[in-house]
Amino acid sequence: MSCYEKFLKIKSIVFLWFRAIRIKFILASIIAVSNGIAISYWKTGALDPGYALLTYFGIMCLHISVDLLNDYSDFKRGIDTNTKRTRYSGGTGVIPENLINPRLIYCVGIVFLILGGLTGLYFATIKGIVILMLLSFAIISIYFYSTDIVNAGLGELFVAIKGCMIVMGSYYIQSDTIDLTSVFVGIIIGLLSAVVLLVTSFPDYEADKKSGRRTLVILSGKQNSVKIFAGLIVVTSGMIIGGAIFNVIPLFSTIGLLSIPFAVKAIYKLKRFNEPSQLVSSMANSIIYSRICGLLLAISFIV
């Protein structure tokens, strides 16, 4: 095998694992960490780059872990083999397509969970019980997310809490405290993540229901879920406006509202959820809305 052929083989393996860990969705956790760090910089004018990089590493490991374990669980329950995969839903497809062994996916997921846990444990030893409490919740919920949490219909709530806790934890690591702004922005970031999970659950409705999963779409019905989706966007926008008015966040944070056109388009497309192309467009616009809004919020604290 020539060097070029070896390069192509390594490249294909790398891109295969990028697909398995859903690299494009990791941005949600990166944005959450960025907001926590940016808030701390806004409040104190200081930044510990070493702590920041280690926080990014630990959170990314935990995010990768939950995605891999979720993929493994969905395959074992037959969900990924009973739904049509899109760019944004239906799993990664690496297991059903026999590209990666299911057991290997599970083991790698556990390895990333351990790496994220060890990173968090390091911070717990130097920052105290607050980080330990956040870490304990994260590890337990990640491991049981794809089974008990989703089965109980708490998937969207978990994602919202996860986003909030990432912002709070990232802020605490930098500043040794938790204040109103970190909690407030954490809730906004959590709701942005919940919006994405809600809309990406629509295509998997039948497969999830058949397997016993209880997503918000299944519990509320598709029509009501469209209203909940729109309501979450209204609440998020209202929090940004209200937070700026009452000086919880900078006035410049209203720049996050520039993402609203994508949200409006996502709602319009989601109303036509029986048309696959419209649903894919809604998912795409929801993700763009969530990411742009979160990024602009983080930038607003730095500026």
N, C-alpha and C positions, 0 to 999 in steps of 0.2 A: 504493500500500500504506500503510495507516494505521500509526501508531506502535504500536498494540496488536498488529497483525498482524506487524510487524517483531519485536516482543518475543517473540511466540510462535514465530516462525521461529528466532530466536537461541536461545531456550530449547530447542527441539527439537534443534538442532545440538549444543548443549552436552551435553544428556543422551545424545545419540547417541555422542559421544566419551567420555563417562563410561562408557558401556556398552563401548565399544571397548577402553578401558584397564583394564577390570575393576576399577572403583574400590573395590569391596568387598574385593578381595583385597590391595590395597595396604596394608591395615591390618597384615598380617603383617610387612612391612618396617618400618612405623612402630613396632610393638611391639618389634622387634629393636633399633632405634636407641634407643628409650626405655629398654630394659634396660641398654644400654651406658652411657648417660648417667646413669641412676639408680645404677648400681654405682659410677661415678666419684664421684658426690655422696656416697654412703654411705662411700666410702673417704677422701675428701679434705675433704668439707664445702663444696666449691666447685663453681661451675658457670659456664661461659662461654656465655651465651644466644646470642651471635652465632654461635659455632661450632656450637651445638646446632641452630639454625635452618638453617644452611647444610648441616649433615649430613643433616637431614631432607630438604631439597630435593634434594641429590645422590642419596641413596638412592632417593627416590621416582622420580626421573628414570630411574635404572637399572632399577627395577622395572617401570615403564611400558614401557620399551624392550623388555625380555625378553618381556613379554606381547604387545606389538604384533608383534614379529618372530615369535613363536610362532604367532600367529593367521595371519600371512601364510604361514608355512611349512606349517601344517596345511592351509590352503586349496590351496596349490600341489600338495600331495601327495594331495589329495582326501579327507583325513580328515574334515573338517567336513561334507562333503556325504554321507558314508556313515555318520554316527552321529546318533542322536537327541539334540538339545540339551536340557539341563536348566538349572536355575538355577545349577548348580555345575560342569557339565561340558559337553563338546562344543563348546567355543569360544564366542565372543560372538555369532556369526551375522551380524555386520555386513557381511562380505564375501559369503557365500553368498546373502544376501538383497538384494545389490546396493545396500546403503545407503552404503557407502564404497568407493571404488576400491582394489583390492588394492595397487597401486603406491603410493598415498598412505599407506596403512597402513605399508608398508615404509619409506617416506621419513620419516614422522613418528617411527617407531621408531628410525631412525638418528639423527635430530635429538635425541631424548631420550637416546640413548646418548652422543652428543657432549656434551650439557649435563651429564650425570652425570660423564662423563670429565673435563671441564674443572673441575668442582667438586672432584673427587678430586685432580686435578693441582695445584690451588691448595693443598690441604692437604698434598700431597706436598712442595711447595716449602718449606713452613714447618714441617712435622713430620718430614720425612725419608723414608728408604728403606722403612720398615715400611709406611707408607701407600701408597707407590709399588708395592710388591709386592702388597698387597691389591687395589689398583686395577687393576693389570695382569691379575691373575687374573680379576677381575670382568668386565672388558671382553671379554677373550678368550672366557671361558666363556659370557657372555651372547650373543655373536654366534654361537657354534657350538652353543648349547644345543639348539635345535630340530632340528638335523641330526645332527652327529657325536656329541654327548653322549647324546642320547636313543637314537640308533641303536645305541650301544654298551651300552645298558642302565644308564646311570649317572645318569638323571634324578633319582631320589630322593636319591642320594648327593650330587649337585650342590646340590640344594635344601637339604639338611642342612648342607653346608659353607658355602653362601651365608649361611644364617641365623647360623651360628657366626661367620663373618667380619664380618658387619655389627655384631654385638655387640662383638667385639674391636676393630674399627676405630673405632666410636663411642666406646668407652671410651678408646682410645689418643689420640684427638683431644682429649679433655678432660683426660687425665692424663699423657700422654707416656710411658706404659708399658703393658705387658700383664702381668697377673698371673693366678693360678690361678682366681680367681672369675670373671673375664671369659671365660676359656676354658671353664670349667665351665658357666656359664649359657649361653654361646654354643652349646654342644653341646645343652643342653636345648631352646633355642629352635629350633635346627636340626632336631631330632627332631620337634618339634611341627609344623614346616612339612612335613617328610617324610610325616608321618601324613596330612596333608590331601591331598598330591599322590597318595599311594598309594590312598586311598579314591576320589578323583575320577577315577582311571584305570580303575576297574571298568566304567563305562558305555561307555567307548571301546575296550573290549577287542578286539572284532572289527575295527573300523576301523583301530586302531593296528597290529594284527597283519597285516592285509592290506596296509598301506602300508609295512611293514618296520620300524616303530618297536618298540623292545624295552623296554617298561615292566616294572617289577618284577612286576606282575600276570601279564604274558605269560611272563616267565622262570620264575616260581615256580608259576604256576597259581592259580586263584581260591581254592581251598580252603586252600592253603598261605599265600596272601597274607592271608587272614583271620587266620591264626595269627601271621604277622609283624606285622600291624596291632596285634593285642592285645599282642604282645611289646614293640613300641615304646612303647606306653602304659605297660606295666609297668616298663620300663627308665626312662622319663622320671619316673615317680612315685618309683621307687627312688632315682634321683639326687637328687630334691628332698629326700627323707627323709634319705638319707645325707649330702648336703651340709649340711643343718641340724645333724645329729648331730656332724659333724666340723668345724663352724664355718667351712665354706667359704662358706656363705651364711647370712643371719640365720635364727634359729629361726622368726621370723614368716613366712619365705618358704614355710613349709608351708601357708600360706593358699591357695597355688596348687592344693592337692589338693581344694579345694572344687569344682573343675571335673570331678572324676572321674565324678559321675553322668552327665554328658553323654557321657563316653568309654564307660562301661558300656553305655549305650543305643545308642551308635554300633556297638559290637561286636555286640550282640544283633541289631540290624537288618542289619548287614553279612553275618551268617551266612545271611540269606535273600536273597542277592544276585541270585537269579533273578527276584525280584519288584521291578519298577521303583520302586514306591512306597516299599518298604522301603529300597532303595538310596539314593533321594533323601533319605529321613529320616536314614540313616546319614551321608551327606555333610554334611547340615545340622548334625547333632550333633557330628561331627568338627571342623567349622570352629568351632562355638561352644566346644567343649572347648579347642581350640588357642588361640583368641583370649583366652578368659577366663583360662586358665592363664598365658599370657604376660603379660597385663596385671596380674594379681595379683602375679606375680613382680616386675615393675617397681615396683609400688606398695610392695611389702614393703621394698625398699631405701630408699625415700624415708621411709617411716614409721619 
